[in-house]
Amino acid sequence: MTTDSAGDEPASETSTISLVSSPEVEPEFFEYSNPWQFFAIAFGVSYLFWIPLVVLEYDPFALPGVVLFAGGGLGVPGAAIFLLFWDAEEKHRRDYWRRLVDVRRIGLRWYAVVLLLVPVLNGLALLLGILAGDAVPAFERAAEFAADPVSLLPYAVFMLIFGPLPEELGWRGYALDGLQARWNALWASLILGFVWAVWHVPMFFMIGTYQAELGVLTLPFWEFMVGATLVSVMYTWIYNNTGRSILGAVLFHFSGNFSGELIPHGPVGRLFPAVLALLVVVVVVSVYGPKTLTRRARVQSSDTE
């Protein structure tokens, strides 16, 4: 990783200037993905399963609802893998799977960011919530794991497989590159974050989900939507600084979900994560710049209108 500052050339919304994350990555590795096709397929498949689940009021965690719930969850990775084999070249497919399993791309400093940033923010949100009047939580989930440490591993594996892994195969693993080939890193992140948040909307109508507990069009609902959009900038920041590591995105997603289970927030505290995310995003954009969210240069690629 070089430490050169980003170039001064402007990056408009219609530009095809692409971030090069290493000397071996050519601009075409950003342009082979078609985010619009991906969004259409991912939403189409997910909603095809989820809308009947909502209308029929099935429990998404019991038969037959769990089949529909799981089927909808496969829309995102399914769209990415389908397009990868339908439209990408063999070298793109090799690059994709390599970025998922290569642990060396991330580096110790970025592993610390990936695994600790969101837990620290969640802990700080908890503290601020308590200072603002929330009751001290009982930490029931953490107490369960303390009483039965063996259950921690299967629970962590379950959370990884049914959330971070399949989602990041699509959102960051496939769609982000195509968006960054068309917009700068900040705009690409905000677009993807908004789409990512909207994709979750049916879950707010599913009995027993975390989103349903927040309610629809409530203040926590909007905190979730805004928070997902803002956190997407952090994902891109990590992704671009770790050689486009899909593994890094998966682990970052996992650390957020898992720490959210261990660190419960009260009515006031649950509003702070979005505020803290905004502060982190402001710092990241100020330090690294909106073009690439890195200190690397850009390479001008050919127009793909």
Contacts in CASP RR format, 6 or more apart in sequence:
PFRMAT RR
TARGET T0000
AUTHOR 0000-0000-0000
METHOD contacts of the structure
MODEL  1
MTTDSAGDEPASETSTISLVSSPEVEPEFFEYSNPWQFFAIAFGVSYLFW
IPLVVLEYDPFALPGVVLFAGGGLGVPGAAIFLLFWDAEEKHRRDYWRRL
VDVRRIGLRWYAVVLLLVPVLNGLALLLGILAGDAVPAFERAAEFAADPV
SLLPYAVFMLIFGPLPEELGWRGYALDGLQARWNALWASLILGFVWAVWH
VPMFFMIGTYQAELGVLTLPFWEFMVGATLVSVMYTWIYNNTGRSILGAV
LFHFSGNFSGELIPHGPVGRLFPAVLALLVVVVVVSVYGPKTLTRRARVQ
SSDTE
1 22 0 8 1.000
1 241 0 8 1.000
1 296 0 8 1.000
2 295 0 8 1.000
2 296 0 8 1.000
2 297 0 8 1.000
3 295 0 8 1.000
4 295 0 8 1.000
4 296 0 8 1.000
4 297 0 8 1.000
5 295 0 8 1.000
5 297 0 8 1.000
6 289 0 8 1.000
6 291 0 8 1.000
6 292 0 8 1.000
6 294 0 8 1.000
6 295 0 8 1.000
6 296 0 8 1.000
6 297 0 8 1.000
6 298 0 8 1.000
7 291 0 8 1.000
7 297 0 8 1.000
7 298 0 8 1.000
9 17 0 8 1.000
9 298 0 8 1.000
9 300 0 8 1.000
11 17 0 8 1.000
11 183 0 8 1.000
11 184 0 8 1.000
11 291 0 8 1.000
11 298 0 8 1.000
13 182 0 8 1.000
13 183 0 8 1.000
13 187 0 8 1.000
14 182 0 8 1.000
15 182 0 8 1.000
15 183 0 8 1.000
15 184 0 8 1.000
16 27 0 8 1.000
16 31 0 8 1.000
16 181 0 8 1.000
16 182 0 8 1.000
16 300 0 8 1.000
16 301 0 8 1.000
16 302 0 8 1.000
16 303 0 8 1.000
16 304 0 8 1.000
17 184 0 8 1.000
17 291 0 8 1.000
17 298 0 8 1.000
17 299 0 8 1.000
17 300 0 8 1.000
17 301 0 8 1.000
18 27 0 8 1.000
18 30 0 8 1.000
18 31 0 8 1.000
18 180 0 8 1.000
18 181 0 8 1.000
18 298 0 8 1.000
18 299 0 8 1.000
18 301 0 8 1.000
19 30 0 8 1.000
19 180 0 8 1.000
19 185 0 8 1.000
19 240 0 8 1.000
19 291 0 8 1.000
19 292 0 8 1.000
19 294 0 8 1.000
19 296 0 8 1.000
19 298 0 8 1.000
20 26 0 8 1.000
20 27 0 8 1.000
20 296 0 8 1.000
20 297 0 8 1.000
20 298 0 8 1.000
20 299 0 8 1.000
21 240 0 8 1.000
21 243 0 8 1.000
21 244 0 8 1.000
21 294 0 8 1.000
21 296 0 8 1.000
22 243 0 8 1.000
25 243 0 8 1.000
25 244 0 8 1.000
27 181 0 8 1.000
27 299 0 8 1.000
27 301 0 8 1.000
28 301 0 8 1.000
29 92 0 8 1.000
29 95 0 8 1.000
29 177 0 8 1.000
29 244 0 8 1.000
30 177 0 8 1.000
30 178 0 8 1.000
30 180 0 8 1.000
30 181 0 8 1.000
30 301 0 8 1.000
31 177 0 8 1.000
31 178 0 8 1.000
31 181 0 8 1.000
31 301 0 8 1.000
31 304 0 8 1.000
32 87 0 8 1.000
32 88 0 8 1.000
32 89 0 8 1.000
32 92 0 8 1.000
32 177 0 8 1.000
32 178 0 8 1.000
33 83 0 8 1.000
33 88 0 8 1.000
33 174 0 8 1.000
33 175 0 8 1.000
33 177 0 8 1.000
33 178 0 8 1.000
33 181 0 8 1.000
34 83 0 8 1.000
34 87 0 8 1.000
34 178 0 8 1.000
35 174 0 8 1.000
35 175 0 8 1.000
35 178 0 8 1.000
35 179 0 8 1.000
35 192 0 8 1.000
37 79 0 8 1.000
37 83 0 8 1.000
37 87 0 8 1.000
38 79 0 8 1.000
38 80 0 8 1.000
38 83 0 8 1.000
38 170 0 8 1.000
38 174 0 8 1.000
38 175 0 8 1.000
39 175 0 8 1.000
39 195 0 8 1.000
41 75 0 8 1.000
41 78 0 8 1.000
41 79 0 8 1.000
41 82 0 8 1.000
41 83 0 8 1.000
42 75 0 8 1.000
42 76 0 8 1.000
42 78 0 8 1.000
42 79 0 8 1.000
42 80 0 8 1.000
42 170 0 8 1.000
42 199 0 8 1.000
43 199 0 8 1.000
44 75 0 8 1.000
45 71 0 8 1.000
45 72 0 8 1.000
45 74 0 8 1.000
45 75 0 8 1.000
45 78 0 8 1.000
45 79 0 8 1.000
46 71 0 8 1.000
46 72 0 8 1.000
46 73 0 8 1.000
46 75 0 8 1.000
46 76 0 8 1.000
46 199 0 8 1.000
46 202 0 8 1.000
47 72 0 8 1.000
47 202 0 8 1.000
48 72 0 8 1.000
49 68 0 8 1.000
49 69 0 8 1.000
49 71 0 8 1.000
49 72 0 8 1.000
49 73 0 8 1.000
50 68 0 8 1.000
50 69 0 8 1.000
50 72 0 8 1.000
50 202 0 8 1.000
50 203 0 8 1.000
50 206 0 8 1.000
51 202 0 8 1.000
52 68 0 8 1.000
53 60 0 8 1.000
53 65 0 8 1.000
53 68 0 8 1.000
53 69 0 8 1.000
53 202 0 8 1.000
53 206 0 8 1.000
54 202 0 8 1.000
54 205 0 8 1.000
54 206 0 8 1.000
57 207 0 8 1.000
58 64 0 8 1.000
58 65 0 8 1.000
58 68 0 8 1.000
58 207 0 8 1.000
59 65 0 8 1.000
59 66 0 8 1.000
59 207 0 8 1.000
59 208 0 8 1.000
60 66 0 8 1.000
60 68 0 8 1.000
60 69 0 8 1.000
60 206 0 8 1.000
60 207 0 8 1.000
60 208 0 8 1.000
60 209 0 8 1.000
61 69 0 8 1.000
61 208 0 8 1.000
69 206 0 8 1.000
70 162 0 8 1.000
73 166 0 8 1.000
74 166 0 8 1.000
76 166 0 8 1.000
76 167 0 8 1.000
76 169 0 8 1.000
76 170 0 8 1.000
76 171 0 8 1.000
76 199 0 8 1.000
77 165 0 8 1.000
77 166 0 8 1.000
77 167 0 8 1.000
77 169 0 8 1.000
77 170 0 8 1.000
78 169 0 8 1.000
78 170 0 8 1.000
79 170 0 8 1.000
79 174 0 8 1.000
80 169 0 8 1.000
80 170 0 8 1.000
80 173 0 8 1.000
80 174 0 8 1.000
80 175 0 8 1.000
81 169 0 8 1.000
83 174 0 8 1.000
84 92 0 8 1.000
84 93 0 8 1.000
84 96 0 8 1.000
84 174 0 8 1.000
85 93 0 8 1.000
88 96 0 8 1.000
96 173 0 8 1.000
96 174 0 8 1.000
96 246 0 8 1.000
99 105 0 8 1.000
99 173 0 8 1.000
99 243 0 8 1.000
99 244 0 8 1.000
99 245 0 8 1.000
99 246 0 8 1.000
99 247 0 8 1.000
100 169 0 8 1.000
100 173 0 8 1.000
100 246 0 8 1.000
100 247 0 8 1.000
100 250 0 8 1.000
101 247 0 8 1.000
102 245 0 8 1.000
102 247 0 8 1.000
103 247 0 8 1.000
105 242 0 8 1.000
105 243 0 8 1.000
105 244 0 8 1.000
105 245 0 8 1.000
105 247 0 8 1.000
105 248 0 8 1.000
106 114 0 8 1.000
106 242 0 8 1.000
106 245 0 8 1.000
106 247 0 8 1.000
106 248 0 8 1.000
107 242 0 8 1.000
110 238 0 8 1.000
110 241 0 8 1.000
110 242 0 8 1.000
110 248 0 8 1.000
111 251 0 8 1.000
113 238 0 8 1.000
114 238 0 8 1.000
114 242 0 8 1.000
114 248 0 8 1.000
114 251 0 8 1.000
114 252 0 8 1.000
114 255 0 8 1.000
115 251 0 8 1.000
115 252 0 8 1.000
115 255 0 8 1.000
116 255 0 8 1.000
117 234 0 8 1.000
117 252 0 8 1.000
117 255 0 8 1.000
117 280 0 8 1.000
118 231 0 8 1.000
118 252 0 8 1.000
118 255 0 8 1.000
118 256 0 8 1.000
118 259 0 8 1.000
119 255 0 8 1.000
119 256 0 8 1.000
119 259 0 8 1.000
119 263 0 8 1.000
121 273 0 8 1.000
121 276 0 8 1.000
121 277 0 8 1.000
121 280 0 8 1.000
122 256 0 8 1.000
122 259 0 8 1.000
122 260 0 8 1.000
122 263 0 8 1.000
122 265 0 8 1.000
122 273 0 8 1.000
123 259 0 8 1.000
123 263 0 8 1.000
124 272 0 8 1.000
124 276 0 8 1.000
125 263 0 8 1.000
125 265 0 8 1.000
125 269 0 8 1.000
125 270 0 8 1.000
125 272 0 8 1.000
125 273 0 8 1.000
125 276 0 8 1.000
126 137 0 8 1.000
126 263 0 8 1.000
126 264 0 8 1.000
126 265 0 8 1.000
126 269 0 8 1.000
128 269 0 8 1.000
128 272 0 8 1.000
129 265 0 8 1.000
129 266 0 8 1.000
129 268 0 8 1.000
129 269 0 8 1.000
129 272 0 8 1.000
130 136 0 8 1.000
130 269 0 8 1.000
132 268 0 8 1.000
132 269 0 8 1.000
133 268 0 8 1.000
134 265 0 8 1.000
134 266 0 8 1.000
134 267 0 8 1.000
134 268 0 8 1.000
134 269 0 8 1.000
135 266 0 8 1.000
137 264 0 8 1.000
137 265 0 8 1.000
137 266 0 8 1.000
139 262 0 8 1.000
139 263 0 8 1.000
139 264 0 8 1.000
140 264 0 8 1.000
141 261 0 8 1.000
141 262 0 8 1.000
141 264 0 8 1.000
142 262 0 8 1.000
144 151 0 8 1.000
145 151 0 8 1.000
145 152 0 8 1.000
145 155 0 8 1.000
145 262 0 8 1.000
156 254 0 8 1.000
156 258 0 8 1.000
159 254 0 8 1.000
159 257 0 8 1.000
159 258 0 8 1.000
159 261 0 8 1.000
160 250 0 8 1.000
160 254 0 8 1.000
163 253 0 8 1.000
163 257 0 8 1.000
164 250 0 8 1.000
164 251 0 8 1.000
164 253 0 8 1.000
164 254 0 8 1.000
164 257 0 8 1.000
165 250 0 8 1.000
167 253 0 8 1.000
168 246 0 8 1.000
168 249 0 8 1.000
168 250 0 8 1.000
168 253 0 8 1.000
169 246 0 8 1.000
171 192 0 8 1.000
171 196 0 8 1.000
171 235 0 8 1.000
171 249 0 8 1.000
172 192 0 8 1.000
172 235 0 8 1.000
172 236 0 8 1.000
172 239 0 8 1.000
172 246 0 8 1.000
172 249 0 8 1.000
173 244 0 8 1.000
173 246 0 8 1.000
173 249 0 8 1.000
175 192 0 8 1.000
175 195 0 8 1.000
176 188 0 8 1.000
176 189 0 8 1.000
176 192 0 8 1.000
176 235 0 8 1.000
176 236 0 8 1.000
176 239 0 8 1.000
177 244 0 8 1.000
178 188 0 8 1.000
179 187 0 8 1.000
179 188 0 8 1.000
179 191 0 8 1.000
179 192 0 8 1.000
180 188 0 8 1.000
180 236 0 8 1.000
180 240 0 8 1.000
181 301 0 8 1.000
181 304 0 8 1.000
182 188 0 8 1.000
183 191 0 8 1.000
184 290 0 8 1.000
184 291 0 8 1.000
184 292 0 8 1.000
185 236 0 8 1.000
185 237 0 8 1.000
185 240 0 8 1.000
185 290 0 8 1.000
185 291 0 8 1.000
185 292 0 8 1.000
185 293 0 8 1.000
185 294 0 8 1.000
186 233 0 8 1.000
186 236 0 8 1.000
186 285 0 8 1.000
186 289 0 8 1.000
186 290 0 8 1.000
186 291 0 8 1.000
186 293 0 8 1.000
187 290 0 8 1.000
188 236 0 8 1.000
189 232 0 8 1.000
189 233 0 8 1.000
189 235 0 8 1.000
189 236 0 8 1.000
189 293 0 8 1.000
190 229 0 8 1.000
190 232 0 8 1.000
190 233 0 8 1.000
192 232 0 8 1.000
192 236 0 8 1.000
193 228 0 8 1.000
193 229 0 8 1.000
193 231 0 8 1.000
193 232 0 8 1.000
194 229 0 8 1.000
196 228 0 8 1.000
196 229 0 8 1.000
196 232 0 8 1.000
197 224 0 8 1.000
197 225 0 8 1.000
197 226 0 8 1.000
197 227 0 8 1.000
197 228 0 8 1.000
197 229 0 8 1.000
198 225 0 8 1.000
200 211 0 8 1.000
200 224 0 8 1.000
200 228 0 8 1.000
203 209 0 8 1.000
203 210 0 8 1.000
203 211 0 8 1.000
203 212 0 8 1.000
204 211 0 8 1.000
204 212 0 8 1.000
204 214 0 8 1.000
204 215 0 8 1.000
204 216 0 8 1.000
204 221 0 8 1.000
205 212 0 8 1.000
205 216 0 8 1.000
206 212 0 8 1.000
211 224 0 8 1.000
214 220 0 8 1.000
214 221 0 8 1.000
214 223 0 8 1.000
214 224 0 8 1.000
215 221 0 8 1.000
219 271 0 8 1.000
220 270 0 8 1.000
220 271 0 8 1.000
223 270 0 8 1.000
223 271 0 8 1.000
223 273 0 8 1.000
223 274 0 8 1.000
226 274 0 8 1.000
227 273 0 8 1.000
227 274 0 8 1.000
227 277 0 8 1.000
230 274 0 8 1.000
230 277 0 8 1.000
230 278 0 8 1.000
230 281 0 8 1.000
231 277 0 8 1.000
233 281 0 8 1.000
233 284 0 8 1.000
233 285 0 8 1.000
233 293 0 8 1.000
234 252 0 8 1.000
234 277 0 8 1.000
234 280 0 8 1.000
234 281 0 8 1.000
234 284 0 8 1.000
235 249 0 8 1.000
235 252 0 8 1.000
235 253 0 8 1.000
236 293 0 8 1.000
237 284 0 8 1.000
237 288 0 8 1.000
237 293 0 8 1.000
237 294 0 8 1.000
238 245 0 8 1.000
238 248 0 8 1.000
238 249 0 8 1.000
238 252 0 8 1.000
239 245 0 8 1.000
239 248 0 8 1.000
239 249 0 8 1.000
240 292 0 8 1.000
240 293 0 8 1.000
240 294 0 8 1.000
240 296 0 8 1.000
241 293 0 8 1.000
241 294 0 8 1.000
242 248 0 8 1.000
265 272 0 8 1.000
265 273 0 8 1.000
284 293 0 8 1.000
285 293 0 8 1.000
288 294 0 8 1.000
288 295 0 8 1.000
291 298 0 8 1.000
292 298 0 8 1.000
END
